[in-house]
């Protein structure tokens, strides 16, 4: 664990590690580094499908450290590229993953959506799903309906 002697920083490191541990334990990522890459890639692809308002609402639910990862390289005024299929979205996830990432981007997306469904406010989760492009909703809903 971290010992920054700043309670808020120590807390966010601890929360972030718990999120990564859940990905490792529940979705069989090989280690926290692999889980981090998955979380980062899916959050970036998801963020780029949301309006600015939706992206900010989601960020408020994330641990402070994850929020920083989420906003990394975000261009607030950039035009959103609407996905026309789940394959378009998972290709975007794959583009954010390191080369030779050992997992399928669709399974990676489902794992992160499952984590988000567990960790963020259920009302916000439902609202985000409802506001996603219609073709992407089944990807997130597939982890909720299990």
C-alpha positions in Angstrom: 0.0 0.0 0.0 0.9 3.6 -0.4 1.9 5.8 2.5 1.8 9.4 1.2 0.9 10.7 4.7 -2.0 12.4 2.9 -5.2 10.6 3.8 -7.1 11.4 0.5 -4.2 10.2 -1.6 -3.7 7.0 0.4 -7.5 6.3 0.2 -7.6 6.7 -3.6 -4.6 4.4 -4.0 -6.3 1.9 -1.8 -9.6 2.1 -3.7 -8.0 1.9 -7.1 -6.1 -1.2 -6.0 -9.4 -2.7 -4.8 -11.0 -2.0 -8.2 -8.0 -3.6 -9.9 -8.1 -6.6 -7.5 -11.7 -7.2 -8.4 -10.9 -7.3 -12.0 -8.1 -9.8 -11.3 -10.2 -12.0 -9.0 -13.6 -11.8 -10.7 -12.5 -11.7 -14.3 -9.2 -13.6 -14.2 -6.9 -10.9 -15.4 -3.4 -12.2 -14.8 -2.3 -9.3 -12.6 -3.2 -5.7 -11.6 -1.1 -4.3 -14.5 -3.2 -6.1 -17.0 -6.4 -5.1 -15.1 -5.2 -1.4 -15.2 -4.7 -1.6 -19.0 -8.2 -3.0 -19.4 -9.8 -0.4 -17.1 -8.0 2.4 -18.8 -8.8 1.3 -22.4 -12.5 0.7 -21.7 -12.9 3.9 -19.7 -11.4 5.9 -22.6 -13.6 4.3 -25.2 -16.7 4.7 -23.0 -15.8 8.4 -22.2 -15.5 9.1 -25.9 -19.1 7.9 -26.4 -20.5 10.2 -23.7 -21.5 13.8 -23.8 -19.4 16.1 -21.7 -22.1 16.2 -19.1 -22.4 12.4 -18.9 -18.6 12.0 -18.8 -18.4 14.4 -15.9 -21.2 12.6 -14.0 -19.4 9.3 -14.5 -16.1 10.8 -13.3 -17.7 11.8 -10.0 -18.3 8.2 -9.2 -14.7 7.1 -9.8 -11.9 7.0 -7.3 -9.7 10.1 -7.6 -6.8 8.2 -9.1 -9.1 6.4 -11.6 -10.7 9.8 -12.5 -7.2 11.0 -13.5 -6.7 8.0 -15.7 -10.2 8.5 -17.2 -9.5 12.1 -18.2 -6.0 11.4 -19.5 -5.7 12.7 -23.1 -9.3 13.8 -23.2 -10.1 16.7 -25.6 -13.3 18.1 -24.2 -14.2 19.8 -27.5 -13.4 16.9 -29.8 -16.2 15.6 -31.9 -17.6 12.3 -30.7 -17.3 9.4 -33.1 -20.5 7.6 -32.8 -20.1 3.8 -32.9 -22.4 2.0 -35.3 -21.8 -1.4 -33.8 -20.3 -3.3 -30.8 -17.4 -4.2 -33.0 -16.7 -0.5 -33.6 -16.6 0.0 -29.8 -14.4 -3.0 -29.1 -12.0 -1.9 -31.9 -11.7 1.4 -30.1 -11.0 -0.5 -26.9 -8.4 -2.6 -28.7 -6.8 0.6 -30.0 -6.3 1.7 -26.4 -4.8 -1.6 -25.3 -1.1 -2.4 -25.5 0.0 -4.6 -28.4 -0.5 -8.3 -27.8 -2.9 -7.7 -25.0 -3.9 -11.3 -24.0 -7.7 -10.7 -23.9 -10.4 -10.2 -26.4 -11.6 -6.5 -26.3 -15.2 -7.6 -26.0 -14.6 -9.7 -23.0 -12.4 -6.9 -21.6 -15.2 -4.4 -22.1 -17.7 -6.7 -20.3 -15.3 -7.1 -17.4 -15.0 -3.4 -16.9 -18.7 -2.8 -17.4 -19.3 -5.4 -14.7 -16.9 -3.6 -12.4 -18.6 -0.3 -13.1 -22.0 -1.8 -12.4 -20.8 -3.0 -9.0 -19.0 0.2 -8.0 -21.0 3.2 -9.3 -24.4 4.4 -8.3 -27.0 2.1 -9.9 -29.1 5.0 -11.0 -26.2 6.6 -12.8 -25.3 3.3 -14.3 -28.9 2.8 -15.6 -28.9 6.4 -17.0 -25.6 6.0 -18.8 -26.8 2.7 -20.4 -30.0 4.4 -21.5 -28.0 7.3 -23.1 -25.4 5.2 -24.8 -25.8 4.7 -28.5 -28.5 2.0 -28.9 -26.0 -0.5 -30.5 -23.7 -0.4 -27.5 -26.3 -1.0 -24.8 -26.4 -4.8 -25.1 -22.6 -4.9 -24.3 -23.1 -3.3 -20.8 -26.5 -4.9 -20.3 -25.1 -8.4 -20.9 -23.2 -8.2 -17.6 -26.2 -6.9 -15.6 -28.6 -9.5 -16.9 -26.5 -12.5 -15.8 
